[in-house]
Structures are given as C-alpha cells and as structure tokens.
C-alpha cells in the first residue's frame, strides 16, 4: 500500500509542477505570494 501512495503523491506533485511552469499560472502564483507577504508585514 505504501508504494501506491508514493506513486500517487509523485503524480500529483508532477501535475502541480507542470501547471506552475505555465506563464499565466506563474503570474497568479507571484500575485498570491505578494498578497500573503503584504498581509504578514507589520505596518
């Protein structure tokens, strides 16, 4: 059972990695990171 979970986790990680490489998704990721950083920064 453990091997199946590892294979599934690898498949999901690869899908996320592939999606993150697309330029329009990179812009979304950068915007989300900036939003979180702005919220965490004390004023």
C-alpha positions in Angstrom: 0.0 0.0 0.0 2.8 2.4 0.8 4.3 2.2 -2.7 0.9 3.1 -4.3 0.6 6.2 -2.1 4.1 7.3 -3.1 3.3 6.9 -6.8 0.1 8.8 -6.4 1.9 11.6 -4.5 4.5 11.8 -7.2 1.8 12.1 -9.9 0.1 14.9 -8.0 3.4 16.7 -7.4 4.3 16.4 -11.1 0.9 17.8 -12.1 1.3 20.8 -9.8 4.9 21.4 -11.1 3.7 21.3 -14.7 0.9 23.7 -14.0 3.2 26.1 -12.1 5.6 26.3 -15.2 2.9 27.9 -17.3 3.4 31.7 -17.6 -0.2 32.7 -16.7 -0.1 30.5 -13.7 3.3 31.9 -12.7 1.7 35.4 -12.6 -1.1 34.1 -10.4 1.4 32.5 -8.0 3.5 35.6 -7.8 0.5 37.7 -7.1 -0.7 35.3 -4.3 2.8 35.3 -2.7 2.9 39.1 -2.7 -0.6 39.3 -1.2 0.4 36.9 1.6 3.7 38.8 2.2 1.9 42.1 2.4 -0.6 40.7 4.9 2.2 39.4 7.1 4.3 42.5 7.0 3.6 44.7 10.1 2.5 48.3 9.3 
